[in-house]
Amino acid sequence: MAAQENNFQDYLPVMANKLGGDGLIDELCNGFNLLKDSDKGVITFESLKRNSYLLGLQGLSDEDLRSMVLEGDFDGDGALNQMEFCVLMFRLSPELMEGSKMWLEQVLQQELKDYF
């Protein structure tokens, strides 16, 4: 899993720099939509396994895929909703976690500027 994860971590910050915060969130939402079970509206182990090749994750074992779902499943339903998926993607990219504080500060500054 580590080699695949490292590749993903390398690309996510590049995408963030190129697309900006809103663009990155849009791309993460697109990724969620590619991986989700169309009937259930969430990412299950089965939908992740079936669609993982779309994001270049086909080399991951069943155990790795199950671990990804478990790591991101905050509500304990055995699946990832859109918010859980986005949070998981940020958690898997330490560089983005550092950058997210900067984005939050920028958004808050802009909101305050627009408010006053």
C-alpha positions in Angstrom: 0.0 0.0 0.0 2.8 2.4 0.8 4.0 2.8 -2.8 0.5 3.5 -4.1 -0.2 5.9 -1.2 3.0 7.8 -1.8 2.1 8.4 -5.4 -1.3 9.7 -4.4 0.2 11.9 -1.7 2.6 13.4 -4.3 -0.2 14.3 -6.7 -2.7 15.8 -4.2 -0.6 18.8 -3.2 0.2 19.5 -6.9 -3.5 19.4 -7.7 -4.2 21.7 -4.8 -1.6 24.3 -6.0 -2.9 24.1 -9.5 -6.7 24.1 -8.8 -6.9 26.1 -5.6 -9.0 25.1 -2.6 -12.4 25.1 -4.4 -11.0 23.2 -7.4 -9.4 20.6 -5.3 -12.7 20.0 -3.4 -14.5 19.7 -6.7 -11.9 17.1 -7.9 -12.3 15.2 -4.6 -16.0 15.2 -5.1 -15.5 13.8 -8.6 -13.3 11.1 -7.2 -15.9 10.2 -4.7 -18.6 10.0 -7.4 -16.3 7.6 -9.4 -15.8 5.3 -6.4 -19.2 5.3 -4.8 -21.8 2.6 -5.1 -24.5 4.2 -7.3 -27.3 2.5 -5.5 -26.2 3.3 -1.9 -24.6 6.7 -2.6 -21.5 5.9 -0.5 -18.2 4.2 -1.0 -18.3 0.6 0.1 -15.5 -1.9 0.1 -17.1 -3.5 -2.9 -17.4 -0.3 -4.9 -13.9 0.7 -3.9 -12.6 -2.6 -5.1 -14.6 -2.5 -8.3 -13.7 1.1 -9.2 -10.2 1.6 -7.7 -8.5 1.3 -11.1 -10.1 4.6 -12.1 -7.8 6.3 -9.6 -4.8 4.1 -10.2 -5.3 2.1 -7.0 -5.8 -1.3 -8.7 -2.6 -2.7 -7.1 -4.0 -2.5 -3.6 -4.9 -5.7 -1.8 -8.3 -6.3 -0.3 -6.8 -5.7 3.1 -5.5 -2.3 2.0 -8.9 -1.3 0.6 -10.7 -2.5 3.7 -8.2 -0.5 5.8 -8.9 2.6 3.8 -12.7 2.3 4.3 -12.2 1.6 8.1 -9.8 4.5 8.5 -12.2 7.0 7.0 -15.4 5.6 8.4 -16.2 8.0 11.3 -19.8 7.1 11.7 -19.2 3.4 11.9 -21.6 2.4 9.1 -18.9 0.5 7.2 -18.9 2.9 4.2 -17.5 6.3 3.3 -19.9 9.2 2.7 -18.6 12.2 0.7 -17.4 14.1 3.7 -15.6 11.1 5.2 -13.9 10.5 1.8 -12.6 14.1 1.5 -11.3 14.1 5.1 -9.6 10.7 4.4 -7.9 12.1 1.3 -6.6 15.1 3.3 -5.4 12.9 6.1 -3.5 10.7 3.7 -1.6 13.8 2.5 0.3 15.4 5.3 1.4 18.3 3.1 -2.2 19.1 2.4 -3.0 19.0 6.1 -0.4 21.8 6.6 -1.8 23.7 3.6 -5.4 23.4 4.7 -4.7 25.7 7.7 -3.5 28.4 5.3 -6.6 28.0 3.1 -8.9 28.2 6.1 -7.2 31.4 7.2 -7.5 32.9 3.7 -11.2 32.0 3.5 -11.9 33.4 6.9 -10.1 36.6 6.0 -12.1 36.9 2.8 -15.3 36.2 4.6 -14.5 38.9 7.1 -13.6 41.4 4.4 -16.9 40.7 2.6 -18.8 41.0 5.8 -17.5 44.4 6.7 
